Amino acid sequence: MATQPSGDSVITSDTAETKEAADSAATEHAPYQRFEHLSTSESGLHYVRDRRSGTIRLLTEQELQDFNDPPPCAECGEQFGCEHVNCAGEPALSESEIELEVPPEWRPFARAEGLSRQDLERLKKLGEHEGEYRVISTDSPDMRTLELLLLLNYGNG
């Protein structure tokens, strides 16, 4: 890097490109990792620190993989459903997608529960009967369909 007689740094086109690339890399969001990997022993055990609690653990390779199944949300690290991804691992619809794709009668529910595109298909398998939602499809419902059914009938609390 060239310097002026006063000792101040001069940004040349080469250093500007390098700085721009470094700034771009710094602003990219890396996927969330539940554990900070500290070291690996000669026997293959992994020393890790839980990022939330600070607890240090000694894990085998299989245990380390098990902790990431299902993989955590890349945005917040929640593993079993959050505002970004439902418990089935499907991305939630954004506010603009809800306005465009969700039928008006389902929009409040979509906003409250974070529905995915696949959830819209699941809702077609449900119907209201005597004030309660039920599965009306002849297909066997998956776990997420049953979860939606419970949320519709009993709420989130």
Secondary structure, DSSP 8 states (H G I E B T S, - for coil): --B-TTS-B---HHHHHHHHHHHHHHHS-----SEEEEEE-TTS-EEEEETTT--EEEE-HHHHHHHTSS---TTT--SS--SSB-TTS-B---HHHHHHHS-GGGHHHHHHHT--HHHHHHHTTEEEETTEEEE-SSS---HHHHHHHHHHHH---
